Amino acid sequence: MRATPESGSQQDRPAPARQTLRERAHALRADTYALYLAVRDPRVPWYAKLLTGLVVAYALSPIDLIPDFIPLIGFLDDLVIVPGGITLAARMIPSGVLDEHRVRARELLASGGPKSWVGAVVVVTVWVLLVLVVVRWVMRARSAAGPQGAPAVPR
């Protein structure tokens, strides 16, 4: 069907799906920042702070559990794991507290958003330390197995 001048062309109107995705992405960003603010609130229980801190660190981390270059499942964490973690963490925080932080997060994001080099350095440092621990563990396991996977001979 051809668009008439009265109805406007398809290019003049925003695509509903694209607009919805943009709104969801903005809401996800605001919720992530609200959770970050909630972690620092003394009214939030310690177990909620622990889970929320892990979720926020993973959501803001430049390193993914599943790399994005892996076809199909590479974006799984961006589409399922992060939103699911945010939803679970949000349910653990008292609703009144989370509502306060959501309002504050939206205000701060509207005024230019947070920029924290210290936070970025902390997240990257944690990932580097985690990789070093895993590498050391693998190296110990390999040296304990002996050459070419043969069991080590007790001394």
ZABA-291582 format. One record per atom (N, C-alpha, C): x, y, z; residue in three letters; residue number from 1; atom name. Coordinates in nm, 2 decimals, padded with zeros to 4 digits. Layout:
residues N
(node (X,Y,Z),ALA,NUM,CA)
...
***
This chain:
residues 155
(node (00.08,-00.12,00.00),MET,1,N)
(node (00.00,00.00,00.00),MET,1,CA)
(node (00.09,00.12,00.00),MET,1,C)
(node (00.06,00.22,-00.08),ARG,2,N)
(node (00.13,00.34,-00.10),ARG,2,CA)
(node (00.09,00.45,00.00),ARG,2,C)
(node (00.18,00.52,00.06),ALA,3,N)
(node (00.15,00.62,00.16),ALA,3,CA)
(node (00.10,00.74,00.09),ALA,3,C)
(node (00.00,00.81,00.14),THR,4,N)
(node (-00.05,00.93,00.08),THR,4,CA)
(node (00.01,01.05,00.15),THR,4,C)
(node (00.01,01.16,00.09),PRO,5,N)
(node (00.07,01.28,00.16),PRO,5,CA)
(node (-00.01,01.31,00.29),PRO,5,C)
(node (-00.14,01.28,00.29),GLU,6,N)
(node (-00.22,01.32,00.41),GLU,6,CA)
(node (-00.17,01.23,00.53),GLU,6,C)
(node (-00.14,01.10,00.50),SER,7,N)
(node (-00.11,01.01,00.61),SER,7,CA)
(node (00.03,01.01,00.65),SER,7,C)
(node (00.12,01.07,00.57),GLY,8,N)
(node (00.26,01.08,00.60),GLY,8,CA)
(node (00.33,00.95,00.56),GLY,8,C)
(node (00.46,00.96,00.54),SER,9,N)
(node (00.53,00.84,00.49),SER,9,CA)
(node (00.57,00.76,00.61),SER,9,C)
(node (00.62,00.64,00.59),GLN,10,N)
(node (00.67,00.55,00.69),GLN,10,CA)
(node (00.79,00.61,00.76),GLN,10,C)
(node (00.87,00.68,00.68),GLN,11,N)
(node (00.99,00.74,00.74),GLN,11,CA)
(node (00.96,00.85,00.84),GLN,11,C)
(node (00.85,00.92,00.82),ASP,12,N)
(node (00.82,01.03,00.92),ASP,12,CA)
(node (00.77,00.98,01.05),ASP,12,C)
(node (00.72,00.86,01.06),ARG,13,N)
(node (00.67,00.81,01.19),ARG,13,CA)
(node (00.78,00.71,01.25),ARG,13,C)
(node (00.80,00.72,01.38),PRO,14,N)
(node (00.90,00.62,01.44),PRO,14,CA)
(node (00.84,00.48,01.44),PRO,14,C)
(node (00.93,00.39,01.42),ALA,15,N)
(node (00.88,00.25,01.42),ALA,15,CA)
(node (00.85,00.21,01.57),ALA,15,C)
(node (00.73,00.15,01.59),PRO,16,N)
(node (00.69,00.12,01.73),PRO,16,CA)
(node (00.79,00.03,01.80),PRO,16,C)
(node (00.84,-00.07,01.72),ALA,17,N)
(node (00.93,-00.17,01.79),ALA,17,CA)
(node (01.06,-00.10,01.82),ALA,17,C)
(node (01.11,-00.02,01.73),ARG,18,N)
(node (01.24,00.05,01.76),ARG,18,CA)
(node (01.22,00.15,01.88),ARG,18,C)
(node (01.11,00.22,01.89),GLN,19,N)
(node (01.08,00.31,02.00),GLN,19,CA)
(node (01.07,00.23,02.13),GLN,19,C)
(node (01.01,00.12,02.12),THR,20,N)
(node (00.99,00.04,02.24),THR,20,CA)
(node (01.13,-00.01,02.29),THR,20,C)
(node (01.21,-00.06,02.20),LEU,21,N)
(node (01.34,-00.11,02.24),LEU,21,CA)
(node (01.43,00.01,02.30),LEU,21,C)
(node (01.42,00.12,02.24),ARG,22,N)
(node (01.49,00.24,02.29),ARG,22,CA)
(node (01.44,00.27,02.43),ARG,22,C)
(node (01.31,00.27,02.45),GLU,23,N)
(node (01.26,00.30,02.59),GLU,23,CA)
(node (01.30,00.19,02.69),GLU,23,C)
(node (01.30,00.07,02.65),ARG,24,N)
(node (01.34,-00.04,02.74),ARG,24,CA)
(node (01.49,-00.03,02.77),ARG,24,C)
(node (01.57,00.00,02.67),ALA,25,N)
(node (01.71,00.02,02.70),ALA,25,CA)
(node (01.74,00.14,02.80),ALA,25,C)
(node (01.66,00.25,02.78),HIS,26,N)
(node (01.68,00.36,02.87),HIS,26,CA)
(node (01.63,00.32,03.01),HIS,26,C)
(node (01.52,00.25,03.02),ALA,27,N)
(node (01.47,00.20,03.15),ALA,27,CA)
(node (01.57,00.11,03.22),ALA,27,C)
(node (01.63,00.02,03.14),LEU,28,N)
(node (01.73,-00.08,03.19),LEU,28,CA)
(node (01.85,00.00,03.25),LEU,28,C)
(node (01.90,00.10,03.17),ARG,29,N)
(node (02.01,00.18,03.22),ARG,29,CA)
(node (01.97,00.25,03.35),ARG,29,C)
(node (01.85,00.31,03.35),ALA,30,N)
(node (01.81,00.38,03.48),ALA,30,CA)
(node (01.80,00.29,03.59),ALA,30,C)
(node (01.75,00.17,03.57),ASP,31,N)
(node (01.73,00.07,03.68),ASP,31,CA)
(node (01.87,00.02,03.73),ASP,31,C)
(node (01.97,00.01,03.63),THR,32,N)
(node (02.10,-00.03,03.67),THR,32,CA)
(node (02.16,00.07,03.76),THR,32,C)
(node (02.15,00.20,03.73),TYR,33,N)
(node (02.20,00.31,03.81),TYR,33,CA)
(node (02.13,00.32,03.94),TYR,33,C)
(node (02.00,00.29,03.94),ALA,34,N)
(node (01.92,00.29,04.07),ALA,34,CA)
(node (01.97,00.18,04.16),ALA,34,C)
(node (02.00,00.07,04.10),LEU,35,N)
(node (02.05,-00.04,04.18),LEU,35,CA)
(node (02.19,-00.01,04.24),LEU,35,C)
(node (02.27,00.06,04.16),TYR,36,N)
(node (02.40,00.10,04.21),TYR,36,CA)
(node (02.38,00.20,04.33),TYR,36,C)
(node (02.29,00.29,04.32),LEU,37,N)
(node (02.26,00.38,04.43),LEU,37,CA)
(node (02.21,00.30,04.55),LEU,37,C)
(node (02.13,00.20,04.53),ALA,38,N)
(node (02.07,00.12,04.64),ALA,38,CA)
(node (02.17,00.04,04.71),ALA,38,C)
(node (02.28,00.00,04.64),VAL,39,N)
(node (02.38,-00.08,04.71),VAL,39,CA)
(node (02.44,00.00,04.82),VAL,39,C)
(node (02.45,00.13,04.81),ARG,40,N)
(node (02.51,00.22,04.90),ARG,40,CA)
(node (02.42,00.26,05.02),ARG,40,C)
(node (02.29,00.22,05.01),ASP,41,N)
(node (02.19,00.26,05.11),ASP,41,CA)
(node (02.19,00.17,05.23),ASP,41,C)
(node (02.20,00.22,05.35),PRO,42,N)
(node (02.20,00.13,05.47),PRO,42,CA)
(node (02.07,00.06,05.49),PRO,42,C)
(node (01.96,00.10,05.43),ARG,43,N)
(node (01.83,00.03,05.45),ARG,43,CA)
(node (01.82,-00.10,05.37),ARG,43,C)
(node (01.91,-00.12,05.28),VAL,44,N)
(node (01.91,-00.24,05.20),VAL,44,CA)
(node (01.98,-00.36,05.27),VAL,44,C)
(node (01.92,-00.48,05.28),PRO,45,N)
(node (01.98,-00.59,05.35),PRO,45,CA)
(node (02.11,-00.63,05.29),PRO,45,C)
(node (02.21,-00.69,05.37),TRP,46,N)
(node (02.34,-00.72,05.32),TRP,46,CA)
(node (02.33,-00.82,05.20),TRP,46,C)
(node (02.24,-00.92,05.21),TYR,47,N)
(node (02.24,-01.02,05.10),TYR,47,CA)
(node (02.19,-00.96,04.97),TYR,47,C)
(node (02.10,-00.86,04.98),ALA,48,N)
(node (02.05,-00.79,04.86),ALA,48,CA)
(node (02.17,-00.70,04.81),ALA,48,C)
(node (02.25,-00.64,04.89),LYS,49,N)
(node (02.36,-00.56,04.85),LYS,49,CA)
(node (02.46,-00.65,04.78),LYS,49,C)
(node (02.48,-00.77,04.83),LEU,50,N)
(node (02.58,-00.86,04.76),LEU,50,CA)
(node (02.54,-00.90,04.62),LEU,50,C)
(node (02.41,-00.94,04.61),LEU,51,N)
(node (02.36,-00.98,04.48),LEU,51,CA)
(node (02.35,-00.86,04.38),LEU,51,C)
(node (02.30,-00.75,04.43),THR,52,N)
(node (02.29,-00.63,04.35),THR,52,CA)
(node (02.42,-00.58,04.31),THR,52,C)
(node (02.52,-00.58,04.40),GLY,53,N)
(node (02.66,-00.54,04.36),GLY,53,CA)
(node (02.71,-00.62,04.25),GLY,53,C)
(node (02.69,-00.75,04.25),LEU,54,N)
(node (02.74,-00.84,04.15),LEU,54,CA)
(node (02.67,-00.81,04.02),LEU,54,C)
(node (02.54,-00.80,04.02),VAL,55,N)
(node (02.46,-00.77,03.90),VAL,55,CA)
(node (02.50,-00.64,03.84),VAL,55,C)
(node (02.52,-00.53,03.92),VAL,56,N)
(node (02.56,-00.40,03.87),VAL,56,CA)
(node (02.70,-00.41,03.81),VAL,56,C)
(node (02.79,-00.47,03.88),ALA,57,N)
(node (02.93,-00.49,03.83),ALA,57,CA)
(node (02.93,-00.56,03.69),ALA,57,C)
(node (02.85,-00.67,03.68),TYR,58,N)
(node (02.85,-00.74,03.55),TYR,58,CA)
(node (02.78,-00.66,03.45),TYR,58,C)
(node (02.67,-00.59,03.48),ALA,59,N)
(node (02.60,-00.51,03.38),ALA,59,CA)
(node (02.69,-00.39,03.33),ALA,59,C)
(node (02.77,-00.34,03.41),LEU,60,N)
(node (02.86,-00.22,03.37),LEU,60,CA)
(node (02.99,-00.27,03.32),LEU,60,C)
(node (03.02,-00.40,03.34),SER,61,N)
(node (03.15,-00.45,03.30),SER,61,CA)
(node (03.17,-00.45,03.15),SER,61,C)
(node (03.29,-00.41,03.10),PRO,62,N)
(node (03.32,-00.42,02.96),PRO,62,CA)
(node (03.34,-00.57,02.91),PRO,62,C)
(node (03.35,-00.66,03.00),ILE,63,N)
(node (03.38,-00.80,02.97),ILE,63,CA)
(node (03.26,-00.88,02.99),ILE,63,C)
(node (03.22,-00.96,02.90),ASP,64,N)
(node (03.10,-01.04,02.91),ASP,64,CA)
(node (03.13,-01.19,02.94),ASP,64,C)
(node (03.04,-01.25,03.01),LEU,65,N)
(node (03.06,-01.39,03.04),LEU,65,CA)
(node (03.06,-01.47,02.91),LEU,65,C)
(node (02.97,-01.44,02.82),ILE,66,N)
(node (02.96,-01.50,02.69),ILE,66,CA)
(node (03.00,-01.39,02.59),ILE,66,C)
(node (03.11,-01.40,02.52),PRO,67,N)
(node (03.16,-01.30,02.43),PRO,67,CA)
(node (03.05,-01.27,02.32),PRO,67,C)
(node (03.04,-01.14,02.28),ASP,68,N)
(node (02.94,-01.11,02.18),ASP,68,CA)
(node (02.97,-01.16,02.04),ASP,68,C)
(node (03.09,-01.20,02.01),PHE,69,N)
(node (03.12,-01.24,01.88),PHE,69,CA)
(node (03.07,-01.39,01.85),PHE,69,C)
(node (03.03,-01.46,01.96),ILE,70,N)
(node (02.98,-01.60,01.94),ILE,70,CA)
(node (02.84,-01.58,01.88),ILE,70,C)
(node (02.81,-01.64,01.76),PRO,71,N)
(node (02.68,-01.63,01.70),PRO,71,CA)
(node (02.57,-01.67,01.79),PRO,71,C)
(node (02.46,-01.60,01.78),LEU,72,N)
(node (02.34,-01.62,01.85),LEU,72,CA)
(node (02.34,-01.61,02.00),LEU,72,C)
(node (02.43,-01.69,02.07),ILE,73,N)
(node (02.43,-01.69,02.21),ILE,73,CA)
(node (02.52,-01.58,02.27),ILE,73,C)
(node (02.59,-01.51,02.18),GLY,74,N)
(node (02.68,-01.40,02.22),GLY,74,CA)
(node (02.61,-01.29,02.29),GLY,74,C)
(node (02.49,-01.26,02.25),PHE,75,N)
(node (02.41,-01.16,02.31),PHE,75,CA)
(node (02.31,-01.21,02.41),PHE,75,C)
(node (02.32,-01.33,02.45),LEU,76,N)
(node (02.23,-01.39,02.55),LEU,76,CA)
(node (02.24,-01.32,02.68),LEU,76,C)
(node (02.36,-01.29,02.72),ASP,77,N)
(node (02.38,-01.22,02.85),ASP,77,CA)
(node (02.31,-01.08,02.85),ASP,77,C)
(node (02.33,-01.01,02.73),ASP,78,N)
(node (02.27,-00.88,02.72),ASP,78,CA)
(node (02.12,-00.88,02.72),ASP,78,C)
(node (02.06,-00.99,02.66),LEU,79,N)
(node (01.92,-00.99,02.65),LEU,79,CA)
(node (01.84,-01.07,02.76),LEU,79,C)
(node (01.92,-01.16,02.83),VAL,80,N)
(node (01.85,-01.24,02.93),VAL,80,CA)
(node (01.92,-01.23,03.07),VAL,80,C)
(node (02.05,-01.25,03.07),ILE,81,N)
(node (02.11,-01.26,03.20),ILE,81,CA)
(node (02.11,-01.12,03.28),ILE,81,C)
(node (02.15,-01.01,03.21),VAL,82,N)
(node (02.15,-00.88,03.27),VAL,82,CA)
(node (02.01,-00.84,03.31),VAL,82,C)
(node (01.91,-00.84,03.22),PRO,83,N)
(node (01.77,-00.80,03.27),PRO,83,CA)
(node (01.72,-00.89,03.38),PRO,83,C)
(node (01.75,-01.02,03.37),GLY,84,N)
(node (01.70,-01.11,03.47),GLY,84,CA)
(node (01.77,-01.09,03.61),GLY,84,C)
(node (01.90,-01.06,03.61),GLY,85,N)
(node (01.97,-01.02,03.73),GLY,85,CA)
(node (01.92,-00.89,03.79),GLY,85,C)
(node (01.89,-00.80,03.70),ILE,86,N)
(node (01.84,-00.67,03.75),ILE,86,CA)
(node (01.70,-00.69,03.81),ILE,86,C)
(node (01.61,-00.77,03.75),THR,87,N)
(node (01.48,-00.80,03.81),THR,87,CA)
(node (01.49,-00.87,03.94),THR,87,C)
(node (01.58,-00.97,03.95),LEU,88,N)
(node (01.59,-01.04,04.08),LEU,88,CA)
(node (01.65,-00.95,04.19),LEU,88,C)
(node (01.75,-00.87,04.15),ALA,89,N)
(node (01.80,-00.78,04.25),ALA,89,CA)
(node (01.70,-00.67,04.30),ALA,89,C)
(node (01.62,-00.62,04.20),ALA,90,N)
(node (01.52,-00.52,04.24),ALA,90,CA)
(node (01.41,-00.58,04.33),ALA,90,C)
(node (01.38,-00.71,04.32),ARG,91,N)
(node (01.28,-00.77,04.41),ARG,91,CA)
(node (01.34,-00.79,04.55),ARG,91,C)
(node (01.47,-00.79,04.57),MET,92,N)
(node (01.52,-00.81,04.70),MET,92,CA)
(node (01.54,-00.68,04.78),MET,92,C)
(node (01.52,-00.57,04.71),ILE,93,N)
(node (01.53,-00.44,04.77),ILE,93,CA)
(node (01.40,-00.39,04.81),ILE,93,C)
(node (01.38,-00.33,04.93),PRO,94,N)
(node (01.25,-00.28,04.97),PRO,94,CA)
(node (01.20,-00.18,04.87),PRO,94,C)
(node (01.07,-00.19,04.83),SER,95,N)
(node (01.02,-00.12,04.71),SER,95,CA)
(node (01.03,00.04,04.74),SER,95,C)
(node (01.00,00.08,04.86),GLY,96,N)
(node (01.01,00.23,04.88),GLY,96,CA)
(node (01.15,00.28,04.86),GLY,96,C)
(node (01.25,00.20,04.90),VAL,97,N)
(node (01.39,00.24,04.89),VAL,97,CA)
(node (01.42,00.24,04.74),VAL,97,C)
(node (01.38,00.14,04.67),LEU,98,N)
(node (01.42,00.13,04.52),LEU,98,CA)
(node (01.35,00.24,04.45),LEU,98,C)
(node (01.22,00.28,04.48),ASP,99,N)
(node (01.15,00.39,04.42),ASP,99,CA)
(node (01.23,00.52,04.43),ASP,99,C)
(node (01.28,00.54,04.55),GLU,100,N)
(node (01.35,00.67,04.58),GLU,100,CA)
(node (01.48,00.67,04.49),GLU,100,C)
(node (01.55,00.56,04.48),HIS,101,N)
(node (01.67,00.56,04.40),HIS,101,CA)
(node (01.64,00.56,04.25),HIS,101,C)
(node (01.52,00.51,04.21),ARG,102,N)
(node (01.49,00.52,04.06),ARG,102,CA)
(node (01.46,00.67,04.03),ARG,102,C)
(node (01.40,00.74,04.11),VAL,103,N)
(node (01.37,00.88,04.09),VAL,103,CA)
(node (01.51,00.96,04.08),VAL,103,C)
(node (01.59,00.93,04.17),ARG,104,N)
(node (01.72,01.00,04.18),ARG,104,CA)
(node (01.81,00.96,04.05),ARG,104,C)
(node (01.80,00.83,04.01),ALA,105,N)
(node (01.88,00.78,03.90),ALA,105,CA)
(node (01.83,00.85,03.77),ALA,105,C)
(node (01.70,00.87,03.75),ARG,106,N)
(node (01.65,00.93,03.63),ARG,106,CA)
(node (01.69,01.08,03.63),ARG,106,C)
(node (01.69,01.14,03.75),GLU,107,N)
(node (01.73,01.28,03.76),GLU,107,CA)
(node (01.88,01.30,03.72),GLU,107,C)
(node (01.96,01.21,03.77),LEU,108,N)
(node (02.10,01.22,03.74),LEU,108,CA)
(node (02.13,01.18,03.60),LEU,108,C)
(node (02.06,01.09,03.54),LEU,109,N)
(node (02.08,01.05,03.40),LEU,109,CA)
(node (02.04,01.16,03.31),LEU,109,C)
(node (01.93,01.23,03.35),ALA,110,N)
(node (01.88,01.34,03.26),ALA,110,CA)
(node (01.98,01.46,03.26),ALA,110,C)
(node (02.05,01.47,03.37),SER,111,N)
(node (02.15,01.59,03.38),SER,111,CA)
(node (02.29,01.55,03.33),SER,111,C)
(node (02.30,01.45,03.25),GLY,112,N)
(node (02.43,01.41,03.19),GLY,112,CA)
(node (02.48,01.28,03.23),GLY,112,C)
(node (02.43,01.22,03.33),GLY,113,N)
(node (02.47,01.08,03.37),GLY,113,CA)
(node (02.59,01.08,03.45),GLY,113,C)
(node (02.61,00.96,03.51),PRO,114,N)
(node (02.73,00.95,03.59),PRO,114,CA)
(node (02.85,00.91,03.51),PRO,114,C)
(node (02.97,00.96,03.54),LYS,115,N)
(node (03.09,00.93,03.48),LYS,115,CA)
(node (03.19,00.90,03.59),LYS,115,C)
(node (03.23,00.78,03.60),SER,116,N)
(node (03.32,00.74,03.71),SER,116,CA)
(node (03.44,00.66,03.66),SER,116,C)
(node (03.55,00.72,03.65),TRP,117,N)
(node (03.67,00.64,03.60),TRP,117,CA)
(node (03.71,00.55,03.71),TRP,117,C)
(node (03.69,00.58,03.84),VAL,118,N)
(node (03.72,00.50,03.95),VAL,118,CA)
(node (03.64,00.37,03.94),VAL,118,C)
(node (03.51,00.38,03.91),GLY,119,N)
(node (03.43,00.26,03.90),GLY,119,CA)
(node (03.48,00.17,03.78),GLY,119,C)
(node (03.51,00.23,03.67),ALA,120,N)
(node (03.56,00.15,03.56),ALA,120,CA)
(node (03.69,00.08,03.59),ALA,120,C)
(node (03.78,00.15,03.66),VAL,121,N)
(node (03.91,00.09,03.70),VAL,121,CA)
(node (03.88,-00.03,03.80),VAL,121,C)
(node (03.79,-00.01,03.89),VAL,122,N)
(node (03.76,-00.12,03.99),VAL,122,CA)
(node (03.70,-00.24,03.91),VAL,122,C)
(node (03.61,-00.22,03.82),VAL,123,N)
(node (03.55,-00.33,03.75),VAL,123,CA)
(node (03.65,-00.40,03.67),VAL,123,C)
(node (03.74,-00.33,03.59),VAL,124,N)
(node (03.84,-00.40,03.51),VAL,124,CA)
(node (03.94,-00.47,03.60),VAL,124,C)
(node (03.98,-00.41,03.71),THR,125,N)
(node (04.07,-00.47,03.81),THR,125,CA)
(node (04.01,-00.60,03.86),THR,125,C)
(node (03.89,-00.61,03.90),VAL,126,N)
(node (03.82,-00.73,03.94),VAL,126,CA)
(node (03.83,-00.84,03.84),VAL,126,C)
(node (03.80,-00.80,03.71),TRP,127,N)
(node (03.80,-00.90,03.60),TRP,127,CA)
(node (03.95,-00.95,03.58),TRP,127,C)
(node (04.04,-00.86,03.59),VAL,128,N)
(node (04.18,-00.90,03.57),VAL,128,CA)
(node (04.23,-01.00,03.68),VAL,128,C)
(node (04.19,-00.97,03.80),LEU,129,N)
(node (04.22,-01.06,03.91),LEU,129,CA)
(node (04.15,-01.19,03.90),LEU,129,C)
(node (04.03,-01.19,03.86),LEU,130,N)
(node (03.96,-01.32,03.84),LEU,130,CA)
(node (04.02,-01.40,03.73),LEU,130,C)
(node (04.07,-01.34,03.62),VAL,131,N)
(node (04.14,-01.41,03.51),VAL,131,CA)
(node (04.27,-01.47,03.57),VAL,131,C)
(node (04.34,-01.39,03.65),LEU,132,N)
(node (04.47,-01.44,03.70),LEU,132,CA)
(node (04.45,-01.56,03.80),LEU,132,C)
(node (04.34,-01.55,03.88),VAL,133,N)
(node (04.31,-01.66,03.97),VAL,133,CA)
(node (04.28,-01.79,03.89),VAL,133,C)
(node (04.20,-01.78,03.78),VAL,134,N)
(node (04.17,-01.89,03.70),VAL,134,CA)
(node (04.29,-01.95,03.63),VAL,134,C)
(node (04.38,-01.86,03.57),VAL,135,N)
(node (04.50,-01.90,03.51),VAL,135,CA)
(node (04.59,-01.98,03.60),VAL,135,C)
(node (04.60,-01.92,03.72),ARG,136,N)
(node (04.69,-01.99,03.82),ARG,136,CA)
(node (04.63,-02.13,03.86),ARG,136,C)
(node (04.50,-02.14,03.87),TRP,137,N)
(node (04.44,-02.26,03.91),TRP,137,CA)
(node (04.46,-02.36,03.80),TRP,137,C)
(node (04.44,-02.32,03.67),VAL,138,N)
(node (04.46,-02.41,03.56),VAL,138,CA)
(node (04.61,-02.46,03.55),VAL,138,C)
(node (04.70,-02.37,03.57),MET,139,N)
(node (04.85,-02.40,03.57),MET,139,CA)
(node (04.88,-02.50,03.68),MET,139,C)
(node (04.82,-02.48,03.80),ARG,140,N)
(node (04.85,-02.58,03.91),ARG,140,CA)
(node (04.79,-02.72,03.87),ARG,140,C)
(node (04.67,-02.72,03.81),ALA,141,N)
(node (04.61,-02.85,03.77),ALA,141,CA)
(node (04.69,-02.91,03.67),ALA,141,C)
(node (04.75,-02.84,03.57),ARG,142,N)
(node (04.83,-02.90,03.47),ARG,142,CA)
(node (04.96,-02.95,03.52),ARG,142,C)
(node (05.02,-02.88,03.61),SER,143,N)
(node (05.15,-02.92,03.67),SER,143,CA)
(node (05.13,-03.04,03.76),SER,143,C)
(node (05.02,-03.05,03.83),ALA,144,N)
(node (04.99,-03.17,03.91),ALA,144,CA)
(node (04.96,-03.29,03.83),ALA,144,C)
(node (04.91,-03.28,03.71),ALA,145,N)
(node (04.88,-03.39,03.62),ALA,145,CA)
(node (05.01,-03.45,03.56),ALA,145,C)
(node (05.12,-03.37,03.56),GLY,146,N)
(node (05.24,-03.42,03.50),GLY,146,CA)
(node (05.24,-03.40,03.35),GLY,146,C)
(node (05.35,-03.45,03.29),PRO,147,N)
(node (05.36,-03.43,03.14),PRO,147,CA)
(node (05.26,-03.51,03.06),PRO,147,C)
(node (05.20,-03.44,02.97),GLN,148,N)
(node (05.10,-03.50,02.87),GLN,148,CA)
(node (04.99,-03.57,02.94),GLN,148,C)
(node (04.95,-03.51,03.05),GLY,149,N)
(node (04.82,-03.56,03.12),GLY,149,CA)
(node (04.84,-03.68,03.20),GLY,149,C)
(node (04.97,-03.74,03.21),ALA,150,N)
(node (04.99,-03.85,03.30),ALA,150,CA)
(node (04.98,-03.81,03.44),ALA,150,C)
(node (04.93,-03.90,03.53),PRO,151,N)
(node (04.93,-03.87,03.67),PRO,151,CA)
(node (05.07,-03.85,03.73),PRO,151,C)
(node (05.08,-03.75,03.82),ALA,152,N)
(node (05.20,-03.72,03.88),ALA,152,CA)
(node (05.25,-03.84,03.97),ALA,152,C)
(node (05.38,-03.86,03.97),VAL,153,N)
(node (05.43,-03.97,04.06),VAL,153,CA)
(node (05.46,-03.91,04.20),VAL,153,C)
(node (05.41,-03.97,04.30),PRO,154,N)
(node (05.44,-03.92,04.43),PRO,154,CA)
(node (05.59,-03.93,04.47),PRO,154,C)
(node (05.63,-03.83,04.54),ARG,155,N)
(node (05.78,-03.83,04.58),ARG,155,CA)
(node (05.80,-03.88,04.71),ARG,155,C)
***
